[in-house]
Amino acid sequence: MTDAAPIAVAVTRLAHGRDLPLPVYATPGAAGLDLAAALAAGVPLTLAPGGRALVPTGLTLALPHGYEAQVRPRSGLALKHGVTVLNTPGTIDSDYRGEVGVILVNLSDQPFVVERGLRIAQLVIAPVTRIEWSEADRLPDSERGSDGFGSTGEHSHGCR
């Protein structure tokens, strides 16, 4: 299997992000590009326990029609510091032209300091599937039926 050709995404660095590197894939197999905090130099942001803030990235994008960008947490920040993206995944639509921002939340019991250039989130580009509703008087039967949350059990081997 060969890798698909990359899609072109226009990006603009805003004045407060010009000296920061463009997001890159950390490894050849990475799905997400790392987003960095474009805070003012020497002016860190402290997230208090339970606190949240919109962190600028200094980037604007023009995604091709039919694609979206998803802003997702970085696992290391979540595991080591209890810091994650609040509205995950955050969606950036193809027609949005404002600055990409990341809503960080500190779920730990310790303050967390965000400094300029810190990798704060991942950006995943994904195709968008659009639907057309097909109203029905009755839905087709399924094995699960209308059983709700937790109805498939906690174990992956099908125990209920």
Secondary structure, 3 states (H helix, E strand, C coil): CCCCCCCCCEEEECHHHCCCCCCCECCCCCCCEEEECCCCCCCCEEECCCCEEEEEEEEEEECCCCEEEEEECCHHHHHHHCEEECCCCEEECCCCCCEEEEEEEECCCCCEEECCCCEEEEEEEEECCCCCCCCCCCCCCCCCCCCCCCCCCCCCCCCC
